[in-house]
Amino acid sequence: MVSKELLKRITRKIETMPVIDLHCHLNCGRVFKPKHGQLKASNLTDILFYHFVQAELVSSGMPIEKLSEKINPEERVKNALPYLKHIRNTSTYWSLRKIFSDLYGLKEDITGKNWEIFYEKVLQSNQKKNWAEEVLLDKAKIKHFVTPVINRNPKKNPEFASFTYESAGIYPALFDFEDLFSHLQSLLKIKSADSLKEAVNNFFKNMLKEEVSSITTWIPCDFKFFEVKKNEIDTIFKKKKSSFSKIDKAKLLSFALGQILKCASEKKFPVFMPIGAKVVNAYPITQTGYSISEFSSSIGKEISLLACRYPQVEFLMLSATINLCQELAIVAKMCPNVYVMGYWWHCLYPTYIERMLSERLEILPANKIIGFFSDAYCVEWSYGKLSLIKKVLAKVLTEKVQEGYFSEDFAIELVQKILYENPERIFRI
């Protein structure tokens, strides 16, 4: 049984410690489109209809049409009220309740009788000039965050310029080779191995102008990396695109990914590599489609081969399936340049977080573990997700201390490492 006094002490210490959020979608003024995130909630819908919550509402029976952004925000809230009672048991709802309780002083569940109070509270906070800093710096203790380069505009939000770092996304194997080419075609027409190399190089040159500090490249679980020679790529490009075989496409993607990793190595960019999720748009569960977890027994081998081939690249692995977590921890143990990072999408539930964290603490050197990223689209959800992670982190560390696995003082040292020092070192903050 967990010691309540020990849990309280460790929890209190964790609450005071600084944090770095290595992946989020906080929008610091570059664009203002919902899919790119924003800095703070403009109204209640930005909190209440975070895509995790949307998925649960629709799963419980709410017609997705009633969530449409074309509907007046207040009407959207009223549409959701009958369905919120069905998701009160989920950990996503726990985080939602934590946001309302800690940030707005609203201790009750949102209902048909009080929803207008919730709505007004969020509107009032949005009018506060320093609300985002108050939530991030004072409440959450998040001292730095990494957001997509499209989201940052230091001139519009200068107060965030000193602690915002940027990541650029390039996804050679996310959907199909055509997606990569359309991503790069604006830079150069791709018709040979040399032009594909040049397109990737130009992409990196443009990103350097934007002060990018990392790259994200998402690969599917069934991805296989081919060692491809230049003349093989030239031969493939002589064919019509409509006649490219599955192997042709895989070789093109491997060649492109190899060039991306070579550039990342030269620029000393860490590479975020999310795996274990498949995005499906055909039947949308939320406004942006939905995803399922996926697994392949060969992906660990492929990651280790990439890590060995590109030893100067630091790979930050994010998994959306619990089935890959032990395998990735072992790869990170065997490969000095592979790290495990946070709890992504379908793993962001206390049961899975607890298991993953406990495994990592037992398997890996402490400097190989990155304990948090929010994936949040507004600061309120940065706080909500971090609260959930801290809750589980305190429980796991308390159990380890009670078991005599390590001391209470060392447990706090570990928190400092995994929440702050490790990401600080990797990003040279």
ABEGO torsion letter per residue (X at the ends): XBBAAAAAAAAAAAAABBBBBABBABBAGABBBAAAEBABBABAAAAAABAAAAAAAAAAGBBAAAABAABBAAAAAAAAAAAAAAAAABAAAAAAAAAAAAAAGBABBBBAAAAAAAAAAAAAAAABAAAAAAAAAAAAGBABBBBBAAABBAAABAAAAAABBBBBBBBAAAABAAAAAAAAAAABBBABAAAAAAAAAAAAAAAAAAGBABBBBBBBAABBBBBBBAAAAAAAAABBAAABBAAAAAAAAAAAAAAAAAAAAAAGBBBBBBBGBBBBAABBABAAEBBBBBBBAAAAAAAAAAAAABAABBBBBBBABAAAAAAAAAAAAABAABBBBEBBGAABBAAAAAAAAAAAAAABBAAABBABBAGBABAAAAAAAAAAAAAAAAAAAAAAAAAGABBAAAAAAAAAAAAAAAAAAAAGX
